[in-house]
Every structure is written in structure tokens, then in C-alpha cells.
Amino acid sequence: MEYWDKAPRRRDQIVLFAPTLEDSISEDHPVRLLEEILRQRDWSDWEVEYDGTRGRPPIPPWVMAGVILYGLMRRVRSSHILEYLCTHSIDYVWLVEGRTLDYSTICKFRSRFRKPLKDLFRQVVKVGMRMGLVTLLKVAFDGTRVKANASRSQTWTAEKLEVVADTREDRQTLPAVDRIEENFGAKPEAEWANLPRNGRKKLAASCFVYDAEADCYYCPLGRVLHCERTKHEPGWEAQRLYRAQDCSGCPLAAVCRDPHAKRGRTILRDAHEPSRERMYQRMHSPEGQATYALRMHAAETPFAFIKFAMGVRQFLLRGLAKVRTEWLWICTAYNLRKLLTAVGRLRAKFAKMVVETTS
Ligand code: SF4
């Protein structure tokens, strides 16, 4: 039947001049540019990490780094899939020049080189600066949640997380302050339902107003919480514990404190609280709002890109140090991808100009 498309190349076709690896990759393929950028840098800080006298000759670090970064740019993170691609996908085969990479080697390499990787990250940014693609105008901070790859035994319980969320996050701002009646007076009851809640559905710490002079908090009812003691927990910064002395007859008690608690509501405050409060004030000024609008684009676009385009929804590695290293790989790949896109555009523009001037 002649209806079906004929295969342009039969599997048993013998060719007189077999195409080289070099011929298989087009001139403007991003893998070429990536390799060019990686080759140009000095890899001596990576090379010192190798023994150099024992074992099989190692795969050069620029090849290993290239595979991991190129994989991240192509939404491939699994070391098993990278191993497969290095023998079956022509762009990867070109990048590794026909070498065979074992998945365990990729895995170990990924978590091993944090310090020199930092330098690679800096150098990629510097390349962007030299090309005029990056300007250092403002520093923007933002955060995003990426699923951890934690062992079940090390996972925090919902209870512990709620305590941390209450003591660390809810106090970052004072959103309720604006709505709490002047001079910490009693709130109209209709407004109480709108007061922010923490993870345990109780009044968030942001409902309480701190008085720096008196070193105490005032609750929404205007009752005072004095500092009772300083908590020292291993792995955490010291926190001052403020407690309400008298919660008797409070109409908010059901939503403010534990029904089984024998004593008054508590609030924790650490050394960073003044900075958070200053930040809140700044963010609610007109200049702060304008800067925030700028930050939304500067800091949130990369997160969106990393999560959606690069598919980073969960870390592969475990432990804070390794996760930091993995995140550094991801950020370096993100910057490289932006860089390659910009360079690709510049090249296309240049090629168009050349065609226009010669025709
Ligand atoms: S329970 Fe205590 S701290 Fe909470 S609002 Fe009532 S009086 Fe204030």
C-alpha cells in the first residue's frame, strides 16, 4: 500500500560517508553554546578534588557538569535517565563525546562540588553582565516551597510544624495591628472573626502588638503579656517567651488559647523580630509597594520558571547541605538557560543584519 509515508532511511542502509558526531548537531544548537561557555572557564578548582594517581581516568568535570546542567535545562534530573540519554540521545552523546556515564557517578558528582559550583554560578552571572544582560540594580528576596525528599523518620510532625509556623512566620508582619483599635482598646466583636489565625486555628501572633519601651505585648483585648523567660532550644535561636497574666472572662479565649491550658496565652519573640516589624512598616509605605511590584517580577518569575519549565517540584537529595548544592545546580542551569536564549536571539539578530547588508 502506497498510502503511508516512506521511511527516509532504512535501518539496514549502508552509507559511504557516515556522519560524524559533529555533523549531527546543528551550528545553533544550545548544547554547543553551553559547551563553549563551560569549556572557557578554568576548572582547576574542580580538578584539585580528584586524586589524579589512582583508579580509572575520571570523566572531566566540565563534561559531568555539562550533563547535569543540560539535563536540568531540558527538564531531566534523574541520574538514571541522564545515563540513558548519554548513550541514546544525540545531543547528550555529542556533549559527552561518546563517553559512558554511570548514574551513580552522576549522583555523586551532583552533591560533591558545592564550593566550586558557587564559583561557576558567579561566573555565569558575570558572563551575563559582560554581555549587558544583567545589571545589578536591586536585591530582591522571595521564597518558594519545594517538596523535600526527607526520610519518614526525620519528617516533622504537623504539630511541630504548626508551633514553628506560629512562632516564626506569623510574627513576620503585623497585619492585624492596623485593624486593632487605637491604643489597644477592645475590638468590636464583629471584627474579631476577621483577626488572622495561625496553623492551629488560634489567633496569630501578629494580632498582638509589641511595646518596645515596656518590653511587653498587648493582646487584642488590650491585656498585657510580660516576658516570663528566655527559651533555649538546641538548633534554634534564643526566644523570649511572653505570657498573659490574666485571661479570665475573655470572650476570645476559645480562639486565642488552648482550651486545656491552665495559664495565659504565650507569644515567642526572637532577635529578628524588630527587623520583621521594620520590614512590615516599609512594605506598607508607597515606596515599599512600588518596590514590591518590581520584586514580584524579579523574584517570582524565576521560581515559576524553575517549577513549571524545569519541572523542579521536589528535591532529589536529602540533608540541608546537599539540598543547598542541588539548588545551586538548579539556579546555575536557570541562569544558563536564560543566557543561551539571549545569546540565541543576539545571534539570530546578527545573522539577519548580515543577510540584510549583503543582499
Ligand atoms: S485569651 Fe488572653 S491573651 Fe488571648 S485575647 Fe483573651 S485575654 Fe488576651
Residues whose N, C-alpha, C, O or C-beta is under 5 A from the ligand:
A	BS01	SF4	C219 P220 L221 R223 A244 D246 C247 C250 L252 A253 C256 R257 R265
